[in-house]
């Protein structure tokens, strides 16, 4: 009986041991590439993500519709739905039991699973803040980061230890971040390099003066604002409430605009809100119109400048040459250039690629590929020419316009274009600023500084930083000519292309 009990006990322990054992998972890695599938329905910027403990639902943050939104993908059903709009970009921290996760962005939210219900979590975090000690820490951190990460090990020959001792003695006397950022810029400026300097972004609310999207007649001395030009797409161009050049805006929300007195406070804080304007027509009759002013006219002014340049090129070339401007070295600018180049300008015989005032990004190779096409076949059904290959590359003549305002990849792209012999670079010389920078947000997020960590070098090993790019055709724009509407660089670019394509 004793032996039987021992045997039964061993069998029971063996069964329990088998239950506790977990089989090793075996993955079919050889065929993994053939089982790939897309989990998000749209291309977008992806933030953090979390797969629930059952492996059935994928929660992720995406900016598909602007800002960070929380979505969930049901992996069994295959459907995707929006859980929380405007949650912001942040991080996901799952609970230990996996029944919920915390989403940490500008605030903290609790996301219950599997329902996906989102609730805000209020919290309080008292802080004993020593601003002077924090600025000292950031200063030391900046100094070490430059020494260890600046693209040139020799730091351009600068005695970095000396500058540390010379600048740190000012720290006890700096009591605000405006002056602190200025001091960071001064010491980083000693490196004689681009992509350096400190910045301070002041937090808090602001009351921006709204813009109506117009130029006003500066010679007019009476009450109100006499409109000289209305910017297309601006508040005054609204269908049904349009205000024309020559008319006078005499009041804002019932408050009169008095000659000799500033009127900006009448538009303070009214961007994006409905505003009632009293307008005096050319016949002297008054009417009220309701408009929604914007926070800035910058985008409208940029569009006006581009359309003016396009019209000049079209007029000077008799419609034979197209014009595109690369606003930034980024994806939106590339898409705009591509659309115009192969849309409105596809049948043009040549094109002006304007990069003036471009502040950089990372697009030099994409532009080079776009502009380096070589025609190799023509499509001619029944003897009629309808197009060529490559269909998505420009294979006709081009020139690239540059000026002193080109910066970073605004220098790198013309360098690439010129080095590869894609066409002539025309305009004013460009300062050498082709480095890649890491802008660092500090423990105080209102402070940021930059360190250029990667340089571009030519095939002889010479760094492009601080190496001026000289255009193939040098043309300067005189300020007086620009004020009078004459762009010598643009006219020169058209003239060079007309020489290339001939009569």
C-alpha distance (Angstrom), angle and dihedral (degrees) to the residues before:
residue distance angle dihedral
X1 . . .
X2 3.79 . .
X3 3.83 90.9 .
X4 3.79 90.3 48.2
X5 3.81 92.0 51.5
X6 3.80 90.9 49.0
X7 3.80 90.8 50.1
X8 3.81 92.5 49.0
X9 3.79 90.5 47.7
X10 3.84 91.6 51.5
X11 3.81 91.4 47.5
X12 3.81 90.5 50.7
X13 3.82 92.3 48.5
X14 3.81 89.2 48.2
X15 3.80 91.8 52.4
X16 3.82 91.6 49.3
X17 3.78 90.4 47.9
X18 3.80 90.4 52.6
X19 3.80 89.6 51.3
X20 3.82 90.8 52.6
X21 3.78 92.2 49.6
X22 3.82 115.2 97.2
X23 3.75 117.8 -149.9
X24 3.79 115.1 -124.6
X25 3.77 113.0 -111.0
X26 3.76 116.3 -118.0
X27 3.79 116.2 -151.7
X28 3.77 124.8 -158.2
X29 3.81 93.8 -136.9
X30 3.79 94.6 162.2
X31 3.80 92.0 69.0
X32 3.80 96.9 34.5
X33 3.86 94.1 107.9
X34 3.82 89.4 60.8
X35 3.79 94.1 53.9
X36 3.80 97.1 57.3
X37 3.78 117.0 128.4
X38 3.80 135.7 174.3
X39 3.79 112.7 -108.9
X40 3.81 100.3 -174.0
X41 3.82 117.4 65.0
X42 3.79 95.3 -143.6
X43 3.79 137.5 35.5
X44 3.82 107.9 -105.9
X45 3.78 145.3 138.0
X46 3.81 105.4 -75.3
X47 3.79 123.3 -145.9
X48 3.79 127.9 -177.7
X49 3.83 121.6 -30.0
X50 3.83 140.2 -167.5
X51 3.82 133.8 -161.0
X52 3.82 112.4 -150.3
X53 3.83 120.5 -119.4
X54 3.80 92.5 -99.3
X55 3.79 92.2 51.6
X56 3.79 90.8 -125.9
X57 3.82 104.3 110.0
X58 3.78 130.7 43.3
X59 3.81 115.9 -156.6
X60 3.79 116.5 -164.1
X61 3.81 143.1 160.9
X62 3.79 119.2 -125.1
X63 3.82 136.9 171.2
X64 3.79 94.9 -145.0
X65 3.82 92.0 130.6
X66 3.80 98.3 30.3
X67 3.80 124.3 -74.7
X68 3.78 123.6 25.6
X69 3.83 115.4 -50.6
X70 3.82 127.1 -178.0
X71 3.82 115.1 -125.5
X72 3.82 134.6 176.4
X73 3.79 128.1 -150.6
X74 3.80 118.0 -157.4
X75 3.80 101.6 -145.9
X76 3.80 93.6 -163.7
X77 3.80 98.4 47.6
X78 3.80 94.0 32.4
X79 3.81 95.2 -135.4
X80 3.82 129.2 127.2
X81 3.80 128.6 -152.9
X82 3.79 138.9 178.7
X83 3.82 114.3 -109.5
X84 3.80 103.5 176.1
X85 3.79 128.9 6.6
X86 3.79 120.6 -149.1
X87 3.80 96.0 13.8
X88 3.83 89.4 141.4
X89 3.78 131.1 -135.9
X90 3.79 114.6 -60.7
X91 3.78 144.0 113.2
X92 3.81 135.6 -62.1
X93 3.82 119.6 -133.8
X94 3.85 112.1 -175.0
X95 3.81 121.4 -150.0
X96 3.81 119.2 -112.5
X97 3.81 92.9 -106.7
X98 3.82 92.4 44.0
X99 3.81 92.6 -127.6
X100 3.83 92.9 120.8
X101 3.77 141.4 0.2
X102 3.78 134.7 -144.3
X103 3.79 118.0 -126.7
X104 3.78 112.4 -153.0
X105 3.80 117.3 -162.8
X106 3.80 126.5 121.2
X107 3.82 83.2 -27.1
X108 3.82 136.9 4.6
X109 3.80 123.7 -92.0
X110 3.79 129.4 -175.4
X111 3.81 115.6 -139.5
X112 3.82 113.3 -162.2
X113 3.80 118.3 -147.5
X114 2.96 137.1 -103.0
X115 3.83 92.3 0.7
X116 3.82 94.0 56.5
X117 3.81 92.1 -140.3
X118 3.79 110.6 163.4
X119 3.79 124.4 -151.1
X120 3.79 130.5 172.7
X121 3.80 119.4 -117.8
X122 3.78 115.0 -144.8
X123 3.78 114.8 -146.8
X124 3.76 140.4 170.0
X125 3.79 125.2 -148.6
X126 3.82 115.5 -178.0
X127 3.80 112.2 -155.0
X128 3.78 130.8 -159.1
X129 3.80 98.3 -148.2
X130 3.80 124.6 -164.8
X131 3.81 101.8 -173.1
X132 3.82 94.8 -176.7
X133 3.81 92.7 52.5
X134 3.80 90.2 46.4
X135 3.80 91.9 52.7
X136 3.81 89.2 48.8
X137 3.82 89.7 52.5
X138 3.82 92.6 49.1
X139 3.82 90.4 48.1
X140 3.82 91.8 52.6
X141 3.80 90.8 44.9
X142 3.81 91.7 50.8
X143 3.80 91.6 49.3
X144 3.82 92.6 50.9
X145 3.80 94.1 44.2
X146 3.80 91.6 53.9
X147 3.79 91.8 48.2
X148 3.81 92.7 50.5
X149 3.82 102.6 34.0
X150 3.82 110.8 27.2
X151 3.81 107.0 121.6
X152 3.83 93.1 -119.8
X153 3.81 113.1 61.7
X154 3.82 88.7 -153.3
X155 3.83 91.3 53.9
X156 3.83 90.3 -130.9
X157 3.82 88.4 -61.4
X158 3.82 92.8 -63.9
X159 3.84 120.1 150.1
X160 3.82 93.9 -126.7
X161 3.83 93.3 179.4
X162 3.79 90.0 56.3
X163 3.79 93.7 50.3
X164 3.81 90.6 49.7
X165 3.78 91.8 57.6
X166 3.81 92.1 42.8
X167 3.80 95.3 51.8
X168 3.81 103.4 34.4
X169 3.81 90.9 66.1
X170 3.82 88.1 71.0
X171 3.82 93.0 58.7
X172 3.83 96.8 87.9
X173 3.81 90.0 56.5
X174 3.82 98.0 49.8
X175 3.80 111.8 94.7
X176 3.80 103.1 167.4
X177 3.79 139.4 43.6
X178 3.81 94.9 -119.3
X179 3.80 90.6 66.7
X180 3.80 91.7 36.4
X181 3.81 93.6 57.0
X182 3.80 88.7 47.4
X183 3.80 90.5 53.5
X184 3.83 91.2 49.1
X185 3.80 88.4 52.3
X186 3.79 91.3 50.6
X187 3.81 95.8 52.5
X188 3.81 93.6 41.9
X189 3.80 88.2 48.6
X190 3.80 88.7 63.0
X191 3.83 86.7 73.6
X192 3.82 90.1 68.8
X193 3.79 91.3 -137.3
X194 3.78 137.0 124.8
X195 3.82 123.9 -115.9
X196 3.80 94.7 42.1
X197 3.78 134.6 111.7
X198 3.78 140.8 85.2
X199 3.79 128.3 -89.5
X200 3.77 133.9 -165.1
X201 3.79 121.3 -155.8
X202 3.77 108.2 -162.7
X203 3.83 111.1 -141.8
X204 3.78 124.4 -143.0
X205 3.76 140.2 72.2
X206 3.78 123.5 -49.8
X207 3.79 134.6 -163.9
X208 3.79 103.9 -143.1
X209 3.77 119.3 -163.6
X210 3.79 108.8 -114.4
X211 3.81 121.3 -124.7
X212 3.81 124.6 -135.6
X213 3.81 95.2 -161.5
X214 3.79 101.4 -115.4
X215 3.78 146.4 109.0
X216 3.81 116.2 -128.4
X217 3.79 131.3 -144.5
X218 3.80 104.2 -102.2
X219 3.80 92.1 -165.8
X220 3.83 92.0 60.4
X221 3.81 111.4 103.4
X222 3.80 103.6 178.2
X223 3.79 130.4 95.6
X224 3.79 116.1 -65.4
X225 3.80 133.1 19.2
X226 3.79 117.5 -65.1
X227 3.79 109.0 -147.0
X228 3.81 114.3 -129.7
X229 3.82 98.2 174.1
X230 3.79 135.8 1.8
X231 3.81 116.1 -144.0
X232 3.82 111.7 -130.4
X233 3.79 109.8 -113.0
X234 3.80 92.7 22.3
X235 3.80 128.7 121.6
X236 3.83 94.2 -92.7
X237 3.81 92.7 53.3
X238 3.81 93.5 63.4
X239 3.80 111.8 137.3
X240 3.79 111.2 -104.8
X241 3.81 93.2 13.3
X242 3.78 99.4 54.0
X243 3.80 118.8 151.9
X244 3.80 116.2 -151.0
X245 3.79 133.2 -146.2
X246 3.81 109.6 -89.4
X247 3.80 94.5 35.6
X248 3.81 121.9 112.0
X249 3.80 127.6 -130.3
X250 3.82 102.7 -145.4
X251 3.82 102.5 172.9
X252 3.82 143.3 16.7
X253 3.81 115.8 -146.7
X254 3.80 88.7 -20.0
X255 3.83 94.6 -50.7
X256 3.84 110.1 121.6
X257 3.81 121.6 -127.3
X258 3.79 104.1 -129.8
X259 3.80 122.9 -156.0
X260 3.79 112.6 -105.7
X261 3.81 94.4 17.0
X262 3.79 125.4 100.3
X263 3.78 115.2 -106.8
X264 3.80 101.1 -169.5
X265 3.81 94.5 99.3
X266 3.82 88.3 62.0
X267 3.83 88.1 65.7
X268 3.79 97.0 38.4
X269 3.80 113.7 131.1
X270 3.82 93.3 -1.7
X271 3.80 100.1 110.7
X272 3.79 110.3 131.8
X273 3.81 92.6 9.6
X274 3.78 129.4 106.6
X275 3.79 112.6 -95.2
X276 3.82 127.4 -171.2
X277 3.80 113.7 -138.0
X278 3.78 124.4 -168.3
X279 3.81 107.6 -144.9
X280 3.78 128.7 -168.0
X281 3.79 111.1 -148.8
X282 3.79 126.9 -143.2
X283 3.82 88.9 -96.5
X284 3.83 91.8 55.4
X285 3.82 94.9 -107.7
X286 3.80 116.8 132.5
X287 3.80 128.7 -139.5
X288 3.78 138.0 170.6
X289 3.80 121.0 -121.4
X290 3.79 127.9 -175.8
X291 3.81 116.8 -139.5
X292 3.80 137.6 166.7
X293 3.84 109.8 -133.2
X294 3.80 122.4 -154.2
X295 3.78 131.1 -127.7
X296 3.81 91.9 -115.6
X297 3.80 141.8 10.4
X298 3.82 92.7 -150.1
X299 3.82 96.0 107.4
X300 3.82 91.4 46.6
X301 3.80 92.2 48.9
X302 3.80 91.0 49.0
X303 3.81 91.4 51.2
X304 3.81 90.0 47.9
X305 3.82 90.7 52.9
X306 3.82 93.5 48.3
X307 3.81 93.0 47.9
X308 3.80 90.5 48.2
X309 3.81 90.9 52.2
X310 3.81 91.5 47.2
X311 3.81 89.9 52.1
X312 3.83 91.6 49.3
X313 3.82 92.6 51.2
X314 3.79 91.9 45.6
X315 3.83 91.7 49.7
X316 3.81 96.3 45.5
X317 3.81 93.0 47.6
X318 3.78 98.8 38.8
X319 3.81 90.2 -118.7
X320 3.82 94.1 -54.6
X321 3.84 97.1 110.4
X322 3.81 128.4 55.7
X323 3.80 129.5 -149.5
X324 3.81 132.1 -146.3
X325 3.80 130.4 171.4
X326 3.80 122.6 -150.1
X327 3.80 102.1 -145.5
X328 3.81 96.5 -174.8
X329 3.77 135.7 -4.4
X330 3.79 91.9 -106.2
X331 3.80 142.7 101.8
X332 3.85 98.5 -91.5
X333 3.81 91.1 51.9
X334 3.80 91.9 46.8
X335 3.80 91.0 51.5
X336 3.82 91.3 49.4
X337 3.82 91.1 50.1
X338 3.81 91.8 46.7
X339 3.80 91.9 49.7
X340 3.81 94.0 51.1
X341 3.80 95.6 39.6
X342 3.80 94.8 53.3
X343 3.77 96.1 28.8
X344 3.78 117.9 45.0
X345 3.84 93.6 8.5
X346 3.82 102.0 40.4
X347 3.80 92.8 106.9
X348 3.80 95.2 44.3
X349 3.80 117.1 112.6
X350 3.83 95.2 -134.1
X351 3.79 140.2 -0.6
X352 3.81 140.3 -138.6
X353 3.82 111.3 -138.3
X354 3.80 105.3 -160.1
X355 3.84 116.2 -161.1
X356 3.80 97.7 163.7
X357 3.83 116.3 141.4
X358 3.82 90.0 11.9
X359 3.81 108.7 156.0
X360 3.79 96.3 -159.9
X361 3.78 141.8 -113.7
X362 3.83 123.1 161.8
X363 3.80 114.6 -64.2
X364 3.82 107.2 111.2
X365 3.80 96.7 111.6
X366 3.81 94.0 43.5
X367 3.81 90.2 53.2
X368 3.80 91.2 45.8
X369 3.82 91.6 52.7
X370 3.81 90.8 45.6
X371 3.81 93.0 52.5
X372 3.82 99.2 39.1
X373 3.78 100.9 73.3
X374 3.81 119.7 140.7
X375 3.79 117.2 -154.4
X376 3.80 110.6 -125.1
X377 3.81 106.5 160.2
X378 3.81 140.0 22.9
X379 3.79 128.4 -151.3
X380 3.79 111.3 -136.0
X381 3.83 114.6 165.7
X382 3.84 109.6 -171.4
X383 3.80 88.4 -5.9
X384 3.79 94.6 -59.5
X385 3.82 117.0 125.6
X386 3.82 112.2 -131.8
X387 3.80 104.0 161.1
X388 3.79 149.9 -39.7
X389 3.77 142.3 -122.9
X390 2.95 132.8 -81.5
X391 3.79 85.9 56.7
X392 3.82 95.7 179.3
X393 3.82 99.7 42.8
X394 3.80 128.8 70.9
X395 3.83 108.2 -117.9
X396 3.82 99.1 168.0
X397 3.83 126.1 88.0
X398 3.78 119.0 -67.0
X399 3.79 140.2 172.2
X400 3.80 129.2 -157.5
X401 3.81 120.2 -134.6
X402 3.84 118.6 -147.8
X403 3.80 139.4 168.8
X404 3.79 142.7 176.2
X405 3.82 90.1 -76.3
X406 3.83 94.5 67.6
X407 3.82 108.9 112.7
X408 3.81 138.7 179.5
X409 3.83 106.9 -21.7
X410 3.79 84.9 5.5
X411 3.82 80.3 73.9
X412 3.82 95.2 36.3
X413 3.81 95.2 54.8
X414 3.83 96.3 53.7
X415 3.82 88.3 43.9
X416 3.82 89.5 54.6
X417 3.81 92.4 44.7
X418 3.81 91.9 49.6
X419 3.82 96.1 42.3
X420 3.80 93.3 50.7
X421 3.81 90.8 48.1
X422 3.80 94.3 -124.0
X423 3.80 93.0 146.8
X424 3.79 143.3 -53.3
X425 3.79 122.9 -47.9
X426 3.81 108.7 -140.2
X427 3.80 131.1 -169.6
X428 3.81 137.6 41.0
X429 3.84 126.4 -18.4
X430 3.82 117.3 -85.8
X431 3.83 124.0 -136.6
X432 3.82 111.4 -120.6
X433 3.80 106.8 -104.7
X434 3.81 104.7 142.6
X435 3.82 102.9 139.7
X436 3.80 133.4 119.7
X437 3.80 113.9 -121.0
X438 3.80 135.5 -159.0
X439 3.80 110.6 -150.0
X440 3.80 107.2 -155.5
X441 3.80 123.7 -150.7
X442 3.78 108.1 -148.6
X443 3.81 134.2 -141.0
X444 3.80 83.0 -89.3
X445 3.84 96.6 57.0
X446 3.81 92.4 -154.3
X447 3.83 88.9 69.8
X448 3.80 122.9 72.8
X449 3.79 132.8 167.6
X450 3.78 134.2 -177.4
X451 3.79 134.5 -131.9
X452 3.85 120.5 -172.4
X453 3.81 100.7 -137.6
X454 3.81 102.4 168.9
X455 3.77 127.5 45.9
X456 3.77 129.8 -168.2
X457 3.79 116.4 -127.7
X458 3.78 130.0 -165.4
X459 3.80 120.9 -121.2
X460 3.80 89.9 -87.9
X461 3.80 91.1 58.2
X462 3.80 95.8 -105.9
X463 3.80 114.3 143.5
X464 3.80 114.4 -122.0
X465 3.80 90.5 -145.5
X466 3.83 108.5 106.9
X467 3.81 90.5 4.8
X468 3.80 110.1 122.0
X469 3.79 118.8 -134.0
X470 3.79 111.9 -137.5
X471 3.82 114.9 -155.7
X472 3.80 120.3 -125.7
X473 3.81 87.4 -123.4
X474 3.82 114.7 30.9
X475 3.81 115.1 -149.9
X476 3.81 124.1 162.4
X477 3.78 123.7 -157.7
X478 3.81 112.1 -134.0
X479 3.85 110.7 -139.6
X480 3.81 91.7 -131.4
X481 3.82 90.8 54.1
X482 3.80 91.6 49.7
X483 3.82 91.0 51.1
X484 3.79 88.6 52.9
X485 3.80 91.8 51.1
X486 3.81 98.7 -103.4
X487 3.82 117.1 130.5
X488 3.82 107.1 -169.9
X489 3.82 92.6 -176.0
X490 3.79 92.8 54.3
X491 3.79 92.6 45.5
X492 3.81 90.1 48.0
X493 3.80 91.7 51.5
X494 3.81 91.2 52.9
X495 3.81 91.1 48.0
X496 3.83 92.2 52.7
X497 3.80 92.5 49.3
X498 3.82 92.3 47.9
X499 3.79 87.5 55.5
X500 3.81 89.5 53.1
X501 3.80 98.3 47.8
X502 3.82 94.4 38.4
X503 3.78 125.3 -163.8
